Amino acid sequence: MIYDLHVAAYQGDLKERVRGRDAVVLIAKHRECDNLRPQQLADWLSRSSLRRPETRPVLVDGRREFDQDDAMAAGFVFRAVGIGRQSSLDIVFAGR
């Protein structure tokens, strides 16, 4: 699924275009997405009967727009440009 306000073939309602997807990849800056939050995306994804409930959605942030902790709290597997992958060892030590 591609959503782009500047390309007619990819326009539409963002909420409807995201519904039922397994992943969201942010690669362009649009003012319409400025107030978008990971929890909002997660809610749209989880309310779909198309997505398997046993899978975690993936959020790839190519613009560094989202906070990693917010995305992970919303249930995403989160990757972003310039942020290394957090290991389970890091999580264990952070919990001490």
Helices and strands as residue ranges (DSSP letters): G 8-10, H 14-18, E 23-26, G 31-33, H 38-46, E 58-61, H 68-73, E 77-80, H 88-94
